[in-house]
Amino acid sequence: MSEENQTQENQTVKHMASVKAAWDKAPEGPKKAEALKHYQAAEKAHEAENDEEAHNELKQASRALV
């Protein structure tokens, strides 16, 4: 893995941890359920090594929690 890919990988992992922490603290309800859908999509994108899509889904998950 190149240094650039490793950096992007680290950023994705950090972003996922940040969104997961916010999700854990959020009260139950439709916003949390919507955020979970996006978080799970981000996990799938990350596993497929599609970090751009993962970040997009994480942004949507964050917005859903607001």
N, C-alpha and C positions, 0 to 999 in steps of 0.2 A: 504494500500500500504506500502510495506516495505521501510526502509530507503534507501536501495540500489536502489530499483525501483524508488523512489522519486528523488534520485540523478541523475539517468540515464534520467528520465523524464525532469529534469531541464536542463541537458546538451543538450538534443534534442531540447528543446524550445529555448535555447540560440543559438544553431547552426542554427536553422531555421531562427531566427531573423537576424543573421549575414549574411546568404546567401540572405535573402530577401532584406536587406539593400544594398548589393552589386548589386543585380539584379535591384533594383530601380534606382541605379546610372548608370547602364550600358546603352550604346547607343542602339537604336533599331537596330535590324538585326538578322541574323540567329543564332548567338551565344546566344543572349538573348532569342530567341524562344526555342532553345535547352535547355537552363538552366531552363526555365519555365516548360518544360515537366518533368524534373527531380525533380524540386521543388514540383510540383503537386503530383508526385509519392511519394515523401517524406511525404507530408501531409497525403496521404492515408495510408501509412505505419504507420505513427504516430497515426492516428486515430484507426488503428487496433492493436495498442500497440506493434508494431514491430519496436523497436527503432534501432536495428542493420540495418535493411533494410532502415530505414529513414536516418540514418547517411550515408550509402552507396550512396543513391540517392542525398543527400546534397553535398557529395564530388564530385559527377559527375556534379552537377549543378555548383559548384564552378569552376571546370575544364573547363566547357563549356564557362564560362565568360572570361577566360584568352585569 
